[in-house]
Amino acid sequence: MAREKKSVAKTTSSYLSRIESDVQSSQSKLNMVLGALIILVVGILIFNYFNRNKPDLGPAQTITTDQQDVSAENLPGKYTIKEGDTLFEIADKYYKDGHKYGEIAKANNLTDPNNIETGQVLDIPKLETAMTSQTTLQPAVEPTTDWGPKITENTYTVAPGDWLSTIAGRAYGDIYAYQKIAEANNITNPNLIEPGQVLTIPR
C-alpha cells in the first residue's frame, strides 16, 4: 500500500512538473511574440515621425535668375546679385558710372553699400539724364538793404514814399549820406523831392 502511494505521488509530481514546464515555455513564447510586436510598432511610429514633415516638392525646377535682370535700356527694374558683384560694378553696368552706386543703395534702403548678398534682388532706379534744377536758369537775386533794394546805378527816379535819407541808405548803406545826393542835385531842402524826379547818385 505504501508503495502504491509512493508511486502515485511520484507520478503526480512528474505530471505537475511537466505542466509547469509547458506553462513556462508558453509564457516565454508569448513574451517573445509581444516583444516582437512592440519593436515593430515602435519602428513604424519612428518612421512616420521622420517622414511626416516632408512635403512632395514635385519635379525639380531650375530657377534662372538671369531672366529677371533688367537691361540698362529698360530701367527701372530688378537685378539679382551674382557672386562677386559689388554695388559699384552694378552701378557701372547700368549707369556707366560706378560712383552712382549711392542711387541704388538709396532705392533699396541699404545702410551699408558693402553689405550685399548673392541672390539678393535689387531695385535699379532710372536716373534722369538732365537735372532740371541744374539746367533751369534762376532769376538773379536783387541785392537789398535795410531800406529797400540797393541802388547801383548812377541815377535814380524818385518813387512815391521815398525820402532822400532812404535813397542814401539804399545807394550807400548810410542814411546820413543824403547830403551828398542833395549837393549833387542842388537840393536846398532834402524833405522836398517829388515822385518822378530823376536824381544823380554820385559815386
C-alpha positions in Angstrom: 0.0 0.0 0.0 2.9 2.3 0.9 4.5 1.5 -2.5 1.4 2.4 -4.3 1.1 5.7 -2.5 4.7 6.5 -3.3 4.2 5.7 -7.0 1.1 7.8 -7.2 2.9 10.7 -5.5 5.8 10.4 -7.9 3.5 10.3 -10.9 1.6 13.3 -9.7 4.8 15.2 -9.1 6.1 14.4 -12.5 2.8 15.5 -14.1 2.9 18.8 -12.3 6.5 19.4 -13.3 5.6 18.8 -16.9 2.6 21.2 -16.7 4.8 23.8 -15.1 7.5 23.4 -17.7 4.8 23.7 -20.5 3.4 26.8 -18.9 6.8 28.4 -18.6 7.6 27.5 -22.2 4.3 29.0 -23.4 4.9 32.2 -21.4 8.4 32.5 -22.9 7.0 32.2 -26.5 4.2 34.7 -25.7 6.8 37.2 -24.3 8.9 36.8 -27.5 5.8 37.5 -29.7 4.8 40.5 -27.6 8.3 41.9 -27.7 8.5 41.5 -31.5 5.1 43.3 -31.9 6.3 46.2 -29.6 9.5 46.6 -31.6 7.5 46.6 -34.9 5.1 49.2 -33.6 7.9 51.5 -32.3 9.7 51.1 -35.6 6.6 52.2 -37.6 6.0 55.2 -35.3 9.6 56.4 -35.7 9.4 56.0 -39.5 6.2 58.0 -39.7 7.5 60.8 -37.4 10.6 61.5 -39.5 8.6 61.4 -42.8 5.5 63.4 -41.9 7.1 66.9 -42.5 8.5 66.2 -45.9 6.0 67.6 -48.4 6.0 66.5 -52.0 8.0 69.1 -53.9 7.2 67.6 -57.2 9.7 67.6 -60.1 12.8 69.7 -59.6 12.6 73.2 -61.1 15.6 75.2 -62.4 15.5 78.8 -61.4 17.3 81.1 -63.8 17.8 84.5 -62.1 19.3 86.0 -65.3 15.9 86.1 -66.8 14.6 88.7 -64.4 17.6 91.0 -64.7 16.5 94.3 -66.3 18.6 95.7 -69.1 20.1 99.2 -68.9 17.7 100.4 -71.7 14.6 99.3 -69.8 15.1 100.8 -66.4 13.6 100.9 -63.8 13.7 97.2 -63.0 15.1 94.3 -60.9 18.6 92.8 -60.7 19.7 89.7 -58.8 23.1 89.9 -57.3 25.6 87.4 -58.6 28.6 86.0 -56.7 31.4 88.5 -56.7 29.2 91.5 -57.5 29.7 94.9 -55.9 27.3 97.8 -55.8 30.0 99.9 -57.7 30.1 97.3 -60.5 26.3 97.1 -60.7 26.0 100.9 -61.0 28.7 100.9 -63.7 26.8 98.3 -65.6 23.5 100.3 -65.6 24.7 103.9 -65.5 28.2 103.7 -67.0 29.3 105.3 -63.8 30.1 103.2 -60.7 30.2 106.3 -58.5 26.4 106.4 -58.8 26.1 103.3 -56.6 24.5 105.6 -54.0 21.4 105.8 -56.1 20.9 102.1 -56.0 21.7 102.0 -52.2 19.1 104.7 -51.6 16.4 102.9 -53.7 16.9 99.7 -51.7 17.4 101.3 -48.2 20.9 99.9 -47.9 22.6 101.5 -45.0 25.9 99.7 -45.8 26.6 99.5 -49.6 29.3 96.9 -49.0 26.8 94.5 -47.3 25.1 92.8 -50.2 24.5 89.1 -50.7 24.4 86.7 -53.6 20.8 86.1 -54.7 19.6 89.4 -53.2 17.2 91.2 -55.6 17.8 94.9 -56.0 15.6 97.6 -57.5 17.5 99.5 -60.1 16.0 103.0 -60.5 16.1 105.1 -63.7 18.2 108.2 -63.4 17.2 111.5 -65.1 19.8 112.3 -67.7 19.3 116.1 -67.2 18.7 117.5 -63.8 16.2 120.3 -64.3 17.4 122.0 -61.1 20.8 122.4 -62.7 19.7 123.5 -66.2 16.9 125.9 -65.2 18.3 129.4 -65.0 17.4 131.0 -61.7 16.4 134.7 -61.8 19.1 137.0 -60.5 18.5 137.9 -56.8 18.4 141.6 -56.4 20.6 142.8 -53.6 18.7 144.5 -50.8 19.4 146.8 -47.9 17.5 147.7 -44.7 15.7 150.4 -46.6 14.8 148.5 -49.8 16.5 147.3 -53.0 20.1 148.5 -53.4 20.6 151.4 -55.8 23.6 150.5 -58.0 23.0 152.9 -60.9 24.4 156.5 -61.2 20.8 157.9 -61.4 17.6 157.1 -59.5 14.0 158.1 -60.3 12.1 159.1 -57.1 9.2 156.8 -56.3 6.2 157.7 -54.0 7.1 157.4 -50.4 10.8 157.9 -51.0 12.9 160.1 -48.7 16.4 161.4 -49.5 17.7 159.7 -46.5 16.3 156.3 -47.5 17.6 156.8 -51.0 21.1 157.4 -49.5 20.7 154.3 -47.4 19.9 152.2 -50.5 22.7 153.8 -52.5 25.5 154.0 -49.9 24.3 152.0 -46.9 24.2 155.2 -44.9 21.1 157.3 -44.5 23.2 160.2 -43.3 24.9 160.5 -46.7 21.7 162.1 -48.1 23.7 165.5 -48.1 25.9 164.0 -50.8 22.9 163.5 -53.1 21.4 166.9 -52.2 24.5 168.7 -53.1 24.9 166.8 -56.4 21.3 167.7 -57.4 21.2 171.3 -55.9 18.5 170.4 -53.5 18.3 173.0 -50.7 15.5 171.3 -48.8 16.1 167.5 -48.5 12.5 167.0 -47.5 11.3 168.3 -50.8 11.7 165.7 -53.5 8.9 164.7 -56.0 7.9 161.3 -57.4 9.3 161.0 -61.0 12.2 163.3 -60.2 15.5 161.9 -61.6 18.4 162.2 -59.1 22.1 161.9 -59.8 23.7 159.4 -57.4 27.4 160.4 -57.1 29.9 157.7 -56.6 
